[in-house]
Amino acid sequence: MSPKDKLDHLPDKPGVYIFKDKKGRVLYVGKALSLKKRVRSYFGEVSFSPRTESLLSQLADLESIVTDSETEAYLLEYNLIKRYRPRYNIRLRDDKSYPYIKVTTNENFPKVFLTRNPKADGAEYFGPYTNVKAARRALRLIHRLFPLRRCKGKLRPKIRPCINYHIKECTAPCVDKISRKDYLSLVKGISLFLQGHHKKLLFQLKQDMEEASRKERFERAAKLRDCIEAIERIGQTQKVSSFPGQDKDLIGIVSEEGQACGMVFLIREGKL
């Protein structure tokens, strides 16, 4: 079946379309709010740019993948372009389209920040985030709950802490205001928080708070108490699912009239 013959089988739903040449090589990956309307636009009686004309002259096969939302289509498009690196996808081939939250666990005193260039460098990456504003909001919340250092490069001893320490958004390891053990406990908390493991995180924080109280480290205990209260408020706003307290990875697949759609649902502590 030719690409044009497949037009009538495309659904009026969001998803990703894949153009291939006669050898099965991926030429282009695109996203659409409506697969039917978007792909059909390539076959109308309109003029295209020389680049698009070149793409269509090599088009021999068409595939489509239906997604549940436009956001999922963005993510799927991004991942497919990373995998196949099609010659006609220029904008996303540099892997810098969507930001990640990076935790530099490959350092003695890690830091957390946004990056658009994930690497295999031993750090932890969370994302990608299709909504940049949401990623920045998440990062601001992390800085408030888990005040890691923000200085660039390796940690160097200083005479006095920076302004972030005075506004309670840094624990100032540069002037030994926090032990490495306590600092790494904050780092672990960030990982649990970003993975959605709020119950595990709260259990750890409560243990740390009790230990701090026993050792009469009341300032640290108070900070941990405030962090616990903030995370509990966040947890109260999460929607409830039918898997109370469970962690599950669910795969849903449906097939109809020669088309198939698959989706992975990540459930953490009963929340989708």
C-alpha positions as CSV (number, residue, x, y, z in Angstrom):
1,M,0.0,0.0,0.0
2,S,1.4,3.4,-1.0
3,P,1.6,6.3,1.5
4,K,-1.2,8.1,-0.3
5,D,-3.4,4.9,-0.1
6,K,-2.8,4.9,3.7
7,L,-4.4,8.4,4.2
8,D,-7.9,7.1,4.7
9,H,-6.7,4.8,7.5
10,L,-5.1,7.6,9.5
11,P,-7.1,8.5,12.6
12,D,-8.1,12.1,13.6
13,K,-6.1,11.8,16.8
14,P,-2.7,13.1,18.1
15,G,0.4,11.1,17.3
16,V,3.6,10.7,15.4
17,Y,4.1,10.0,11.7
18,I,7.2,8.5,10.1
19,F,8.2,8.9,6.5
20,K,10.5,6.2,5.0
21,D,12.3,5.7,1.7
22,K,12.2,2.6,-0.4
23,K,15.0,1.0,1.6
24,G,13.1,1.4,4.9
25,R,15.3,4.2,6.1
26,V,13.6,6.9,8.2
27,L,13.6,10.2,6.4
28,Y,11.4,12.3,8.7
29,V,9.5,12.1,12.0
30,G,6.8,14.5,12.7
31,K,4.1,15.1,15.4
32,A,0.5,16.1,14.9
33,L,-2.6,17.0,16.9
34,S,-4.5,15.2,14.1
35,L,-2.6,12.6,12.2
36,K,-5.2,12.5,9.4
37,K,-5.1,16.3,8.8
38,R,-1.4,16.8,9.1
39,V,-0.3,13.9,6.8
40,R,-2.9,14.7,4.3
41,S,-1.5,18.3,4.0
42,Y,1.6,16.8,2.3
43,F,-0.5,15.4,-0.5
44,G,-2.6,18.5,-1.4
45,E,-2.1,20.7,-4.5
46,V,0.1,23.2,-2.8
47,S,3.7,24.3,-3.3
48,F,6.4,23.3,-0.8
49,S,9.9,24.4,0.0
50,P,12.7,22.7,-2.0
51,R,13.6,20.7,1.1
52,T,10.1,19.3,1.5
53,E,9.8,18.6,-2.2
54,S,13.0,16.6,-1.9
55,L,11.6,14.7,1.1
56,L,8.4,13.8,-0.7
57,S,10.3,12.7,-3.8
58,Q,11.9,9.9,-1.7
59,L,8.8,9.0,0.3
60,A,8.0,5.3,-0.2
61,D,6.3,4.3,3.0
62,L,4.4,5.8,5.9
63,E,3.9,4.7,9.5
64,S,1.9,6.3,12.3
65,I,1.7,5.9,16.0
66,V,-1.3,7.2,18.0
67,T,-0.7,8.8,21.3
68,D,-3.1,9.9,24.1
69,S,-2.2,13.5,24.0
70,E,-0.2,16.1,22.1
71,T,2.4,16.1,24.9
72,E,3.0,12.4,24.5
73,A,3.4,13.0,20.8
74,Y,6.1,15.6,21.5
75,L,8.0,13.1,23.7
76,L,7.6,10.3,21.2
77,E,8.8,12.5,18.3
78,Y,11.8,13.5,20.4
79,N,12.8,10.0,21.3
80,L,12.3,8.7,17.7
81,I,14.4,11.5,16.3
82,K,17.1,10.7,18.9
83,R,17.0,7.0,17.8
84,Y,16.9,7.4,14.0
85,R,18.5,10.8,13.5
86,P,16.5,11.4,10.2
87,R,18.3,13.6,7.7
88,Y,15.2,15.9,7.2
89,N,14.8,16.6,11.0
90,I,17.1,19.5,11.7
91,R,15.5,21.2,14.7
92,L,15.6,18.2,17.1
93,R,18.7,16.2,15.9
94,D,21.0,18.0,18.3
95,D,19.1,16.4,21.3
96,K,18.7,19.9,22.9
97,S,15.0,20.5,22.4
98,Y,13.6,19.5,25.8
99,P,15.2,20.1,29.2
100,Y,16.2,17.6,31.8
101,I,16.8,18.1,35.5
102,K,20.3,16.9,36.2
103,V,21.7,15.8,39.6
104,T,25.5,15.6,39.5
105,T,25.8,12.5,41.5
106,N,29.3,12.0,40.0
107,E,30.5,14.8,42.3
108,N,31.4,14.6,46.0
109,F,28.9,17.5,46.7
110,P,26.3,17.3,43.9
111,K,24.2,20.1,42.5
112,V,20.9,20.2,40.6
113,F,20.1,22.3,37.5
114,L,18.4,22.2,34.1
115,T,20.2,21.0,31.0
116,R,19.3,20.3,27.4
117,N,22.3,18.1,26.8
118,P,22.2,14.8,28.7
119,K,25.4,12.8,28.7
120,A,26.6,9.4,29.9
121,D,28.7,11.0,32.6
122,G,27.5,9.2,35.8
123,A,25.0,11.9,36.8
124,E,21.3,11.3,37.2
125,Y,18.9,12.8,34.6
126,F,15.1,13.3,35.0
127,G,12.9,14.1,32.1
128,P,12.7,15.3,29.4
129,Y,10.2,18.0,30.2
130,T,8.1,19.2,27.3
131,N,6.9,22.1,29.5
132,V,9.9,24.3,30.2
133,K,8.0,26.5,32.7
134,A,7.0,23.4,34.6
135,A,10.6,22.2,34.7
136,R,11.7,25.5,36.1
137,R,9.0,25.5,38.7
138,A,10.0,22.0,39.8
139,L,13.6,23.2,40.1
140,R,12.7,26.2,42.2
141,L,10.7,23.9,44.5
142,I,13.7,21.5,44.8
143,H,16.0,24.4,45.7
144,R,13.6,25.3,48.5
145,L,13.1,21.8,49.8
146,F,16.6,20.5,49.2
147,P,19.0,23.4,49.3
148,L,22.1,22.1,47.4
149,R,24.9,24.3,46.3
150,R,24.5,26.2,43.0
151,C,28.1,27.3,42.4
152,K,29.7,26.1,39.2
153,G,32.4,23.5,38.9
154,K,33.9,21.6,41.8
155,L,33.4,22.7,45.4
156,R,36.1,24.9,46.7
157,P,36.6,26.1,50.3
158,K,35.5,29.7,51.0
159,I,35.9,32.2,53.8
160,R,32.2,33.0,53.9
161,P,29.0,31.5,52.4
162,C,27.2,33.0,49.4
163,I,23.9,34.8,49.5
164,N,21.9,31.6,48.8
165,Y,22.9,30.3,52.2
166,H,21.5,33.5,53.8
167,I,18.2,33.1,52.0
168,K,18.1,29.4,53.1
169,E,18.5,28.0,49.5
170,C,22.0,26.5,50.1
171,T,23.5,24.5,53.0
172,A,27.0,26.0,52.4
173,P,29.2,22.9,52.2
174,C,32.0,25.3,51.1
175,V,32.3,26.5,54.7
176,D,31.5,23.2,56.4
177,K,27.9,24.2,57.4
178,I,26.8,20.7,56.6
179,S,28.4,17.3,56.7
180,R,28.8,15.2,53.5
181,K,26.5,12.5,55.0
182,D,23.7,15.0,55.6
183,Y,24.3,16.6,52.2
184,L,24.1,13.3,50.4
185,S,20.9,12.6,52.3
186,L,19.4,15.7,50.6
187,V,20.6,14.4,47.2
188,K,18.9,11.1,47.8
189,G,15.7,13.0,48.7
190,I,15.8,14.8,45.4
191,S,15.9,11.5,43.5
192,L,13.0,10.1,45.5
193,F,11.0,13.3,45.0
194,L,11.5,13.4,41.2
195,Q,10.7,9.7,40.9
196,G,7.4,10.3,42.8
197,H,8.4,8.1,45.8
198,H,6.9,10.5,48.4
199,K,6.3,7.9,51.0
200,K,9.8,6.6,50.9
201,L,11.1,10.2,51.0
202,L,8.9,11.1,54.0
203,F,10.0,8.0,55.9
204,Q,13.7,8.9,55.3
205,L,13.2,12.5,56.3
206,K,11.3,11.6,59.5
207,Q,14.1,9.2,60.4
208,D,16.7,12.0,59.8
209,M,14.6,14.4,61.9
210,E,14.4,12.0,64.8
211,E,18.1,11.4,64.7
212,A,18.8,15.1,64.6
213,S,16.6,15.6,67.6
214,R,18.3,12.8,69.6
215,K,21.6,14.5,68.9
216,E,20.2,17.9,69.9
217,R,20.8,19.3,66.4
218,F,17.6,21.3,66.7
219,E,18.2,23.6,63.8
220,R,18.6,20.7,61.4
221,A,15.5,19.0,62.9
222,A,13.4,22.1,62.3
223,K,14.5,22.3,58.7
224,L,13.6,18.7,58.1
225,R,10.3,19.3,59.8
226,D,9.5,22.1,57.4
227,C,10.5,20.0,54.5
228,I,8.3,17.1,55.6
229,E,5.3,19.5,56.0
230,A,5.8,20.9,52.5
231,I,6.1,17.5,50.9
232,E,3.0,16.3,52.7
233,R,1.0,19.2,51.3
234,I,2.3,18.4,47.8
235,G,1.2,14.8,48.3
236,Q,-2.3,15.9,49.2
237,T,-2.8,17.5,45.8
238,Q,-2.0,14.3,43.9
239,K,-4.9,12.5,42.3
240,V,-5.9,9.1,43.7
241,S,-5.7,6.0,41.5
242,S,-7.0,2.4,42.0
243,F,-3.6,1.1,43.0
244,P,-3.3,2.4,46.6
245,G,0.4,2.5,47.7
246,Q,1.6,0.3,44.8
247,D,4.4,0.8,42.2
248,K,3.5,-0.6,38.8
249,D,4.6,-0.3,35.1
250,L,1.5,-1.0,33.0
251,I,1.6,-1.5,29.2
252,G,-1.6,-1.0,27.3
253,I,-1.9,-2.2,23.7
254,V,-4.9,-2.0,21.3
255,S,-5.1,-3.2,17.7
256,E,-7.8,-2.5,15.2
257,E,-8.1,-2.6,11.4
258,G,-4.4,-3.1,10.9
259,Q,-3.3,-0.4,13.3
260,A,-1.9,-0.7,16.8
261,C,-1.3,1.7,19.6
262,G,0.8,1.1,22.7
263,M,1.3,3.1,25.9
264,V,3.3,2.7,29.1
265,F,1.7,4.0,32.4
266,L,4.1,4.6,35.3
267,I,2.4,4.3,38.7
268,R,4.4,5.2,41.8
269,E,2.9,4.8,45.2
270,G,-0.6,4.4,43.7
271,K,-0.3,7.7,41.7
272,L,-0.3,7.8,37.8
